[in-house]
Amino acid sequence: MKTISISAKKRNELGKKSTRELRKSGNVPCVMYGGEQVVHFYAAENDFIPLVHTPDVYLIGIDLEGEKHHAIMQDVQYHPVTDSIMHIDFVEVFEDRPVVVNLPVKLIGSSIGIKNGGKPRQRRRVLKVRGLLRDLPEYLEIDITNVNIGDVVKIGDLAYDNLDILDPFRSMIFSVVSSRVAMKGMEIVEPEEAAGEAEAEAAEAEEAEESGEKE
């Protein structure tokens, strides 16, 4: 996992007035959970730019007035008009404790289905995983070399050493669908209809599972 260091200062006042003053001076108020106590601090907005404008996940070394912490960014709030960073939540992490994090997906290989004229469909670009810091990669590789037209790669098809995938195992990640009009006798079937029953079944299973989770 990539790393970055940030120098920050503790917040002595937590009221709205203090928060507004921090933002006016180009700083971002932050909160860090997961340790022995909740930590309120702030740092310059420019220091966070490499973190928020990238799909990569960083292990962040926070120097809090001499105190050393390691954390992962959990949530970012932006101003609805200016898109400036309004607030950031962090989770403190430790080498001997599992951490839950969203890691980006990286497709590798040249799909045989795409070579045969199929169109790629990617439904998920990040996956939620749990593991120790030493086992967390920068991204999760998925080899699509053998994915043909009509094939579907689901979360349940994946496995990574020392990592647990927490997303629904029936959820689709990647598929290849037909890009040509299929002829069945005298009937012309549009590309969407000839996309392959596998993708439709996977999508229906995902929707059913997600609706069940909501109930």
N, C-alpha and C positions, 0 to 999 in steps of 0.2 A: 504494500500500500504506500502511496505517495505521502510525503510528510511536508509540513510547513510550520514555521514558528511565528508567533504573534506576541508582541509586548502589550500588556494591558494594565489597567489600573482599577482598583476596587472602587465601588460606589459607596459613598458614605450617606448619601441621601437618595431616597427612592420615590419621592413624590413626582407629580406631573410637571411641576415647575422645573425641577432638576432635570427631568428627562428631556423637556423641550430645550433647555439650555445646552445639554450635551449634543443634541442633534443640530442645533444652530451652529455649534462650533466644529461641525464636521465629524463628530463621533457617533458611534452606534452603541446603545445600551444592550447588554447581553445578560443571559442567565445560564448557569451551568448546573445541571442536575447530576445525580448518580453517585456523588461522593458522600462524605459524612454529613455535609450540610449543603444547602443551596447557596451558590456563590453568585453575587451580582457584580458585574464589572463593565468596563467600556474600553473601546479602542477606536483608532481612527478608521473611518469608513474605507479609505483607500487600501488599508491593510487586508480587508476582506474581499476585495475584488477578485483575486485569483481563486477564491473558494466558491463564490456564488455564480460566476460566469463560466462554468465548466461542468461537464457531466462526470468528471472524476471525483472520487471520494478521497479525502485527505485525513490523515492522522495529524491533528493539530497540537503542537507544543505551545502551551500558553504560559508565558512568564508573567505572573501576577505579582508585581512588586517583589520579586525574588522567590516567590513560591512557584514551584514547577508543577504543572498539570498537563495531562494528555486527554484530549477530547475529540469527539466527532460531531460535526454540525448536524443538528436534527431538523431545524425549521428556520425559515427566513421570512420575514414580513417586509413588504415593499410599500412605498407610498403609492396610492392609486393613480396619481397624476404624474409625478416626476420619476417614479421607479427607483428613487433613492432607498437605501436600506434603512428600515425603521427599527428593526429588532431581530436578534438572532438567539436561538436556543441551542445549547450544546449539551452533550451527554459526556460526563467524565468516564474514561475507560481505564482499565487496569490489565496488566499482562496476564494475570491469573484468573480473570473473570471473562466469561463469554460475552460478546457484544452483538447486538442486532443492528444490521446496517443494510442499506440498499446499494447494491453493486451494479455497475453497468454491464450490459451484455455485449460481447464482441463476437460477431459471426466470422468464422474462418473457413477457408476452403472454397472451391468453386462448385456450386450445386449442379448435379447432372440434370436436374429438372430445368434450371435456368438455361443451361447449354442447349436443351432440347426445345427452347422457345417459351418456357413457362415464365410466369411473373411472380416475384417474391412478395410475400406478405409477412410483415413483422408486427406482432401484436404487443409484445413487451420488450422494452429496452433496458429495464432494470429488474433485478430480482432481490427479494428480501431474504437475507441469510443470517445465520447465527454461528459464531465461531470465536476462537481466541484470536487476539491481535496478530500473533505470529503466523496464523494460518489464513489470514484475509489477503487475497490477491488484489491487484489494481482493478481487475475486471474478470468476468466469467466467460471463458471461451466456449463456444458451441460450434462443433464441426458440422457443416451442412453439405459436405462433399457428396454424400449418398442420398440426399433428399431429392426425390424425383417428383414429377408432376402428380399432384394428389396426395403427397405425403405431408404429414404434420409432425412437428417436433413439440412435445408437451413437456411441462415441468417434470412430470413423472418419469420422463426418459433420461433425466440428467442425474449425475452423481459427481460430487467433488469431495476430495479427501478432507476429512475433519471439518466439513461444513454441513449444516442443516439448512435446506431450502424451506422457507416458511410460507411461501405462496401456495395456493391450491394446486395439487399435483395434476389435475385435469386441465389446467389452463394452458392455452396454446401460446407458444412463443413465436414459432416460424412455420411457414408453409410455402409451397409452390403451387400455383394454380395455372390452369390452361389460359393462354392468351389468344387462342384461335377459336373461331366458330366451329362447333362440332356438328357433324351431319349424322343424323340417325334416321335412315331411310329417306323420306321426303321431308322430315321435320328438321328445321333449323333451330339449334339450341344456342342461345347467347352465351358469351364467355362466362358470365356470372353463374349460369345454370350448369355449365360444364366445369366449374371450378374444382369439383371433386367433393364427394359426400363426406370425406374425412374432415375437411375444414368445417363444414356445416355442423357435423356431429360434435366436433370439439367445441365450437362456439356455443352450441345449445347446452352442452354439459357445463361449460363455464358459467353461462347465465343462470342455469338452474342452481349451481352450487352457490353463486354469489347471492341469489335471492333467498336461498336457504339460510345463509349466514346472517342476512339482514333480519329474518324472522327470529 
